[in-house]
Amino acid sequence: MIVKQVLKEDVLTLPEVKNILDNIREEREAEGKELGYELRKAISHAESFSKISPEKSRELVNELLKLEKMKPEIAIRIADVLPLSNDEIRTIYAKERYTLSEEELKQILELVVKFE
């Protein structure tokens, strides 16, 4: 498929992507169209790694964005991975130029556990 123009660009969590892909699959099945290889693989990936509902993932992102040192991209990554240890969170922050304190790590973990 050739894309002529990008109309809108949003950063989505994996559960939100799964929801969109499920809607596309239902539309294609209703029309009697076959799913392409890439679409089947994308749906399979989203189903395998999506852990919570789209609503909960968006709520988690919104709560994470209220924290200091939180960027939208990192909040999305945390909502996708749902880290359960300080080391997992540090891995997500590995490319950043700052490190998190134990208190900041604890806040993030509390939010993740709350929405899990």
N, C-alpha and C positions, 0 to 999 in steps of 0.2 A: 504494500500500500504506500502510495506517495503522499506525504504530508505537504500541503502547500503553505499553510500558515498556522502558527500556534496561537490559539485563541486565549488560553488561560493556562497558568502553571501553578499548581498547588503541591505542597509537600504532604503526603499522606502516610498514615501508618499502615502496616501490613494487613491488619484486620479490615481497614477501610478499603484497601485494594482488593482483598478477597471478596468483599461485599459487591464491589463494582463488577469484578470478573464473574461472579455468580449471576448477576443481572444480565450481563452480556451473554453468558451461556444459555440462560433461560430464553432470551430473545432469539438467539440463533436456533435453538431447538424448536421453538414455536414456529419459526419460519421454515423449518426443515433444512437448514443449512448445516454443513459440516464444520466442526471446529478445526482450525489450522493447528499445525504442530506447535508453533510458538505459544498460541493461546492455551492449548492443553497443558503445556509445560508450565506456563505462568500460573494457571489455576491449580495445578498439582503442587507447586512450590508454596503458593499462598495457603492452601489447605494444610500442608504439612507443618508450616511454621507459625501460623496464626494461632495465638494462645488465648486471647480474650475477645470480647465482642467489640465491634467498631465504636460503639458509644463509650464503653469503658476506656478504650485506648485513647479516644479524643479527650475524655475527662482527665486521664492521667497526664497527657501532654499539657493540657491547660494548667493543671496543678504544678507540674514541673517547671513551667515557664515563669511561675511566680517566684521561684528560687533565684538567688544570686548566682552568677557564673553559669547560667543555663541558656544555651542557644536553641532555637527551634529544631535544628538538625540533630542535635544531641538528644533533645527531648523525644523526638520521633524514634531515634535509635533505641533509647531506653524503653520506650513503649513497645517496640518490636521484639526486643531481646528479653525483657523483664529480668534483669540481673538480680541474683539472690545473694551476692556476696560483694564485699568491698573490692576485691580483686577484679571482678567482672565489670564493675563501674569504672575502676581505674583504667581498664583496657579500653573502654569506650572513650575515655578522656585522654588517651595516650598521645594523640596528635596535638592537643592543646598546649599552649605555652604556660599554663598554670596547673597546679595540683590542688586537689580538694582536701580540706581538713577532715578529720574524723567526724566532726559534727555535721558537715555538709554531706558526707557519705551516708551518715545515719539518717538524715532527712530524706534523701533519695530512696534509700532502702525501705523506710517506713511508708512512703508513698506507693512504691511498687507493691509491697505486701498488701496494702490497703485495697488496691485495684485488681489484684491477681485473682 
